[in-house]
Amino acid sequence: FPYTTLFRSKDVNGVLFGYLGRSISPPTNESPKYLFPKALPKSRFLFGAHELSTFGPAPLKRVYLVESPFCVMKFASLGLPAVAAFGWSVSTEQIALLAQLAKGVVYLPDSNKRDSIAPCCAEIAQTLWLRAPLLPEGCDDPESLTKEQILAL
């Protein structure tokens, strides 16, 4: 089984949907980078949403929106509230969940998706305040940022 530790994937109410993992080998057609629960309706989930209650009652002042569940884990280890949309695009259902969880969003997609996020930003900004700062020069993934770099964004 070529995947790292599996993480529980829960909905916003804490109901377990399944487990997800990340490949320890380079991705191939037979072995993708991520292993998601079968039939996971990603457009209706925000990874880490249930755990946001550890940062206080909803709605929080701000939540960091990232692509990867593993980035959420990194932010949590730094004491920062984050959720992942399972990729760079954000669905209408995910925006509705975000509106329940926070007053504002700091959207930090990987730098290779920066040119694609304008439609998502427009939709999020209709409901929540939004910041979508550029990652620092030379940084491609918010998972590699320090807490100081994240707070400076």
Secondary structure as the mmCIF struct_conf table of DSSP 4:
data_model
#
loop_
_struct_conf.conf_type_id
_struct_conf.id
_struct_conf.beg_label_comp_id
_struct_conf.beg_label_asym_id
_struct_conf.beg_label_seq_id
_struct_conf.end_label_comp_id
_struct_conf.end_label_asym_id
_struct_conf.end_label_seq_id
STRN STRN1 TYR A 3 TYR A 3
STRN STRN2 PHE A 7 LYS A 10
TURN_TY1_P TURN_TY1_P1 VAL A 12 ASN A 13
STRN STRN3 LEU A 16 ARG A 22
STRN STRN4 SER A 23 SER A 23
BEND BEND1 ILE A 24 SER A 25
BEND BEND2 ASN A 29 SER A 31
BEND BEND3 LYS A 33 LYS A 33
STRN STRN5 TYR A 34 LEU A 35
TURN_TY1_P TURN_TY1_P2 LYS A 38 ALA A 39
HELX_RH_3T_P HELX_RH_3T_P1 LYS A 42 ARG A 44
STRN STRN6 PHE A 47 PHE A 47
TURN_TY1_P TURN_TY1_P3 GLY A 48 ALA A 49
HELX_RH_3T_P HELX_RH_3T_P2 HIS A 50 PHE A 55
BEND BEND4 PRO A 57 PRO A 59
STRN STRN7 LEU A 60 LEU A 60
BEND BEND5 LYS A 61 LYS A 61
STRN STRN8 VAL A 63 VAL A 66
BEND BEND6 GLU A 67 GLU A 67
HELX_RH_AL_P HELX_RH_AL_P1 PRO A 69 SER A 77
TURN_TY1_P TURN_TY1_P4 LEU A 78 GLY A 79
STRN STRN9 ALA A 82 ALA A 84
BEND BEND7 PHE A 86 TRP A 88
HELX_RH_AL_P HELX_RH_AL_P2 THR A 92 LEU A 101
STRN STRN10 ALA A 102 ALA A 102
BEND BEND8 LYS A 103 LYS A 103
STRN STRN11 GLY A 104 TYR A 107
HELX_RH_3T_P HELX_RH_3T_P3 SER A 111 SER A 116
HELX_RH_AL_P HELX_RH_AL_P3 ALA A 118 ALA A 125
TURN_TY1_P TURN_TY1_P5 GLN A 126 THR A 127
BEND BEND9 LEU A 128 LEU A 128
STRN STRN12 TRP A 129 ARG A 131
HELX_LH_PP_P HELX_LH_PP_P1 PRO A 133 PRO A 136
TURN_TY1_P TURN_TY1_P6 GLU A 137 GLY A 138
HELX_RH_3T_P HELX_RH_3T_P4 PRO A 142 SER A 144
HELX_RH_AL_P HELX_RH_AL_P4 LYS A 147 ALA A 152
#
